[in-house]
Amino acid sequence: METTSKLATGLTPFRLSRLTLAVHGAVLGLTLTAGALHAQEAATATSPAASPVATLPPVTVSATATDSLYRVDNTNLGAMGNKSLLDTPYSVDVVTRELMDNQQATSLVQALKNDASVSITSNNIGGLSSQIAIRGIPLDLLYGRKIDGLNIFGWSGDLPLEHFDQIQVLKGAGGFLYGFGQPGGIVNFVSKRPTDTPTRSVFTSVTDSGQFLLGGDVGGRFGPDDRFGYRTVLVGEAGDSYVNDGGRIKRGSASVALDWRIMPNLVWSADFLGMDRVVKGSSGWGLFPNATGLNDDFAVAQAPSPIRGSKRIYSPFTSYETRAKVWGTAVDWGFAEDWKARIAYRGSMMDRIYLNGSIYANAAGDYTEEQYGGTDKFKTDDVLGLVQGKVKTWFVTHDLTFGASYGRIRSYTSSIFNFATLGSGNLANPGTFDNPHLSAEPADTLNSYTSQRAFFVSDTMHVGEHLDLVVGVRRNNIKDTVNDYDKSATTPTGAIIFKPTNWLSAYTSYVESLEQGATAPLQAVNANQVFAPLKSKQYEVGVKADRSTWSANAAVFRIKRGLTYTTSEGLFTQDGEARYDGLEIGGKIRPTPQWLIGATVLFLNAKNESAAEGINGNRVDGTPKQQAALYTEYRLWDTGFTVTGGVQYYGARPIDPANTVRLSSYTLFDAGVRYTTRVNGNRATFRFNIDNLTNKAYWLTSASYLTQGAPRVFKLSAQLDF
């Protein structure tokens, strides 16, 4: 066994590039969040006809009934504020609290598995965290996750879903709506907020491996005229993970949300979330497939056959821990009839302490395991100012939005990075190597300090009863004082929405997205060269329908995205382009009052264009040609029982830009049953779910690294609402 301790600046270029793929991801910069009105379903300013001043309604969160197809009416669109889904010229999906509960989803990948436009690239047991791609494009590591519309740093550790009422997914480019970010999409977590009627809930669950969870959710209002609201959630979980021979998990989280209705048209709110999560014996940076199984071979080669997620491949003493704090406050003011203003702030801080590593393996399963030791720290601040209102000119009514935002991310890394080669063996019988007892030194070195500023304006013009025209523009600036980066760009958007009836809309839209320009890696001949921001363009045509017993949507899209790659001469360049052409179709229907069916499908043709030889014309790595998902449930009359089932199909995909290695397609099946009854007059729900019913072995892939997919898992839970 070889053990070394080096300064990070002393690592070889290949080692530094490989190890800092995620560790130093913060050099990419900071998102400009156009922000959003958190849980606007509960905080949108409205105006009584008799009052010249807008009155803000109560801050209320209500569950979506199963009879309503697990749907909601409105969603948040950043710079455009809160919009009806039918009035939204983009493809948007919303996962409700009730559906998350009924499927016992505790991670992002579990919550989004019914959406065929979402690909799973890593999970939070075999990998560092839940990672996804939307429309074949990975979710931006720094800019892709929001809480109540404001940016946080959350990619390296899963947010605990128990503290959120909804997960909103914007599919496609969001440059105008949210600022810098990859054009695949945005995931917005909507926090639980105080409720008008008291909330009292206790929930617990256990898995077949011995993973126990206990939590509580309490909320309500008090004081004169119920002006003060509160909501608090506590969750603890510990036990053996589904990985045999040493897999363990322990996590705890707590949140509180408060609001004060100072006046009917003026509401102040604040919230805090804290979490700590440790995974042992399974959470790796990934398995890299090569021809030799040695850790100095970086050429992608055929991968070993998929290994069931319950089988340990990493050493039991490895671990990965994330600690996070997220806080925010906002003031919403309905200052005039049809006019409202909002100022909001959100901050976050995340530490990740890693004592885990990577595996290098060939097709025969010969492998070498490495372990790394270090700490990263990320701090974010995001501020949004927003004014929205209505103006009428002749026969046109204008919904106007004006806003500005400022944000920053500071990233810190360990100046001392510890590394060990643990040993070699074969994955058929993973070795038990000696523990080198590496230390995770504190994050003491400022790696990047990125700030972003943005100004934006949009106008939704209602021309008569059936036609809407949308125009908007955003001016962005991003600056990294540590890495000498200072760039600006403008992103416009435009859309036409036609509504022949109040339940049907058709739209066509154009939107642009910005990504911070790449920095050439150390092994390139132009190492450390900084490039201008990448601009992506998206064209989309879609239709949406929403009826009492069914809903449907379809979208055809084209995304053109800039490429970054290293040529055969060793020159890192940013002059290529990738094109994503796709068709999304989804719908839900209730054929009978007892029966619900939901299905989605994605057809995707993603290819590199205008790229170097060996890459040009290839399929974009990690993208499937098709994906599909089905979810169904049937209520057994008035017995209180409901049976559920699900299917997810993931198409074959290449794992490297040269398309030399492909992963086979796979299909997963789920099943479940829940029982709802009364216990001492209180509603009680018992749920039993089986994920991956056939115990299928499969690989997840991200940037040529592989993660074991989750095996068959049995989950039993109980929830008491009183």
Buried (B, 14 or more C-beta within 10 A) or exposed (E): EEBEEBEBEEBEEEBBBBBBBBBBBBBBBBBBBBBBBBBBBBBBBBBEEEEEBBBBBBBBBEEBEBEBBBBBEBBBBBBBBBBEBBBBBBBBBBBBBBBBBBBBBBBBBBBBBBBBBBBBBBBBBBBBBBBBBBBBBBBBBBBBBBBBBBBBBBBBBBBBBBBBBBBBBBBBBBBBBBBBBBBBBBBBBBBBBBBBEEBEBBBBBBBEBEBEBBBBBBBBBEEEEEBBBBBBBBBBBBBBBBBBEBBBBBBBBBBBBBBBBEEBBBBBBBBBBBBBBBBBBBBBBBBBBBBBBBBEBBEBBBBBEBBBBBBBBBBBBBBBBBBBBBBBBBBBBBBBBBBBBBBBBBBBBBBBBBBBBBBBBBBBBBBBBBBBBBBBBBBBBBBBBBBBBBEEEEEBBBBBBBBBBBBBBBBBBBBBBBBBBBBBBBBEEBBBBEBBEBBBBBBEBEBBBBBBBBBBBBBBBBEEEEBBBBEBBBBBBBBBEBBEBEBBBEBBBBBBBEBEEEEBBBBBBBBBBBBBBBBBBBBBEEEEBBBBBBBBBBBBBBBBBBEEBBBBBBBBBBBBBBBBBBBEEEBBBBEBBBBBBBBBBBBBBBEEEEEBBBBBBBBBBBBBBEBBEBBBEBBBBBBBBBBBBBBBBBBEEEEBBBEBBBBBBBBEBBBBBEBBBBBEBBEBBBEBBBBBEEEEEEEBBBBBBBBBBEEBBBBBBBBBBBBBBBBBBEBBBBBBBE
